[in-house]
Amino acid sequence: MQRTYDNNMEARRAIEEKCTLKPDFGIILGTGLGKLADSIETDTVISYEDIPHFARPTAETHAGKLIMGTLSGKKVMAMQGRFHYYEGYTMGQIVFPVQVMKFMGAHTLIVSNACGGVNPLFPPETLMCITDHINLLGDNPLIGINDNRIGPRYPDMSDPYAKELINLAKAVAQENKIPLERGVYAAMSGPSLETRAEYRMLRILGADVIGMSTVPEVICASHVGLKVLGISVVTDACLPDALEPADINKIIAAAAAAEPKLVLLIRKVLEAL
């Protein structure tokens, strides 16, 4: 963990050498949702390759760029592309950028993802504000020796998604006529999609959507003291009795179709903060 803290400081210094902007908000953009970056008044764009200890995304549509700039009048640090457990990265590598966001000065994390809908009332292109999550990844980014300079040994997870941000997102959505559901996100490792039996299990457990990301970053955010707003975009229906073969092109197209609503929502939430 000593090395993790030192690596954070090294990454922070490398970013500060290229950019003087101090972000208040961190943003992680998920599969097919990278175009929010186009709305950012860019100060600096840094390739992950130029930041010490940052991994390199291999997932489709993940650009691998850190964008420093202003969105809706707020200073932001946006990840255009994230890291997934199924890519072979360790949990430490996956959450490392969230730690860096904290040490750069951010106090809030906005995280988005593309996901499958196991709630039959959430068809493709539905936006869902995450109210809670279920960690089925079989791992946790906080396993190992703890460093109190990064966060406490036993971080509280009773409110990982800040209620005030959830309520604000709902109010903003209503004001701007953006349909926005609320629900529980479950994370499984992937990269294979789930079986019919697994979808049934997830629904019984209380999940509304299923994905392969987000949970490690949110656990880390709680660890370092960042408030979190999470928004999922449902890209395919995962109903066990009407299951069709997955089509990655349709999934990406659904994410792209929903993206304008997501961009507007995040911009308006930032305006209201």
SVG drawing of the C-alpha trace seen along z (x, -y; Angstrom):
<svg xmlns="http://www.w3.org/2000/svg" viewBox="-42 -28 48 50">
<polyline fill="none" stroke="black" stroke-width="0.4" points="0.0,0.0 3.0,-2.3 3.8,-1.8 0.2,-2.5 0.4,-5.9 3.7,-6.7 2.3,-5.7 -0.6,-8.1 1.7,-10.9 3.8,-10.1 0.7,-10.1 -0.6,-13.3 2.7,-15.1 2.7,-13.9 -0.8,-15.3 0.1,-18.5 3.1,-19.0 0.8,-19.0 -2.2,-20.8 -2.8,-23.4 -6.5,-22.8 -7.7,-21.4 -10.8,-19.3 -13.8,-19.3 -15.5,-16.4 -14.3,-13.2 -16.2,-11.5 -15.9,-8.0 -17.5,-7.3 -18.5,-3.8 -19.0,-1.7 -20.4,-3.8 -20.7,-6.8 -17.5,-8.6 -19.0,-11.5 -19.8,-13.5 -16.2,-14.5 -17.3,-16.6 -19.2,-18.9 -16.2,-19.6 -14.4,-22.9 -11.0,-21.2 -8.0,-22.5 -5.7,-19.4 -6.1,-15.9 -3.6,-13.4 -3.2,-9.8 -3.3,-7.2 0.1,-6.0 1.6,-9.3 0.4,-8.9 2.6,-6.7 0.8,-3.5 -2.4,-4.0 -3.4,-0.9 -4.4,-0.8 -8.1,0.0 -8.6,2.8 -12.4,2.7 -14.2,1.5 -15.1,-2.2 -12.8,-3.1 -10.5,-5.8 -8.0,-5.8 -7.8,-9.6 -7.9,-11.8 -9.7,-15.0 -9.1,-18.0 -11.5,-20.9 -14.8,-22.6 -18.3,-21.3 -21.3,-23.4 -19.0,-25.8 -17.5,-23.0 -13.9,-21.9 -13.8,-18.2 -11.3,-15.3 -13.0,-12.9 -11.9,-9.4 -12.8,-8.6 -12.5,-4.9 -12.2,-2.7 -10.6,0.6 -12.4,3.8 -11.7,6.9 -12.2,9.1 -9.4,7.4 -7.0,9.1 -6.3,6.0 -6.0,6.2 -8.5,4.4 -5.7,2.0 -5.2,1.1 -8.9,0.6 -9.5,-1.8 -6.1,-3.6 -7.5,-6.5 -10.2,-7.1 -7.5,-7.5 -5.7,-9.9 -8.9,-12.0 -9.1,-12.3 -5.5,-13.4 -6.0,-15.9 -8.7,-17.6 -12.0,-16.0 -14.8,-15.7 -17.4,-14.0 -17.4,-11.1 -19.9,-10.8 -19.8,-7.3 -21.7,-5.9 -21.9,-2.5 -23.7,-0.4 -25.6,2.5 -28.2,5.3 -31.7,4.9 -33.0,7.7 -35.9,5.6 -38.6,6.1 -39.8,2.5 -36.3,1.2 -36.1,1.7 -33.1,0.7 -32.1,-3.0 -33.5,-3.4 -31.4,-5.6 -31.2,-4.4 -29.9,-6.2 -28.0,-3.7 -29.3,-3.6 -27.2,-0.6 -25.1,2.3 -24.4,6.0 -20.8,7.1 -20.6,10.5 -17.1,10.0 -15.6,12.3 -13.0,9.6 -12.7,6.3 -10.2,3.5 -9.5,2.9 -8.2,6.4 -4.6,6.2 -2.7,4.0 -4.5,0.6 -2.8,-2.8 -4.7,-5.3 -3.3,-8.1 -5.6,-6.8 -8.6,-5.7 -9.8,-3.9 -9.5,-0.1 -13.2,0.5 -15.0,-2.1 -18.8,-2.4 -20.9,-1.3 -24.4,-2.2 -24.7,-5.1 -22.2,-4.5 -24.4,-6.4 -25.1,-9.8 -28.9,-10.3 -28.7,-14.0 -27.2,-13.4 -29.8,-10.8 -32.6,-13.2 -30.9,-16.0 -30.6,-13.8 -34.3,-12.9 -35.4,-16.5 -33.2,-17.6 -34.5,-14.7 -38.1,-15.7 -37.4,-19.4 -35.8,-18.5 -38.3,-15.8 -35.7,-13.0 -37.1,-9.6 -34.9,-8.4 -35.5,-5.2 -33.9,-4.2 -32.5,-0.8 -29.8,1.7 -26.7,2.5 -25.1,5.9 -21.6,6.5 -20.3,9.8 -16.8,10.4 -17.6,11.1 -16.5,11.1 -19.1,13.8 -22.6,12.7 -24.9,14.4 -27.0,17.5 -30.7,17.7 -30.4,19.2 -28.0,16.4 -30.4,13.7 -33.1,15.4 -30.8,15.5 -29.9,11.8 -33.6,10.8 -34.3,12.8 -31.3,11.1 -32.9,7.7 -30.8,6.5 -32.4,4.3 -29.4,4.2 -26.2,6.2 -22.8,5.0 -19.1,5.7 -17.8,2.5 -18.5,-0.4 -18.6,1.5 -14.8,1.5 -14.6,-2.3 -17.5,-3.0 -16.0,-0.9 -12.8,-2.9 -14.7,-6.2 -16.2,-5.4 -12.7,-4.4 -11.2,-7.8 -14.2,-9.9 -15.7,-10.8 -19.5,-11.3 -20.9,-9.2 -23.6,-9.7 -24.0,-6.6 -26.0,-6.4 -26.6,-3.2 -27.7,-3.0 -29.7,0.2 -28.4,1.5 -30.2,4.9 -33.0,6.8 -31.8,9.7 -35.1,11.5 -34.5,15.3 -37.8,16.4 -37.3,14.1 -33.5,14.1 -31.9,13.5 -28.3,13.9 -26.3,10.8 -25.2,8.5 -22.4,6.1 -23.2,3.8 -26.8,3.4 -25.5,2.9 -23.2,0.1 -26.0,-1.4 -28.4,-1.5 -25.8,-3.2 -25.3,-5.8 -29.0,-6.3 -29.4,-7.0 -26.2,-9.1 -27.8,-12.5 -30.1,-12.1 -27.2,-11.1 -25.1,-14.0 -28.0,-16.5 -28.6,-14.9 -25.0,-15.1 -24.6,-18.7 -27.8,-19.8 -26.8,-18.1 -23.4,-19.8 -25.2,-23.1 -27.4,-22.6 -24.5,-21.6"/>
</svg>
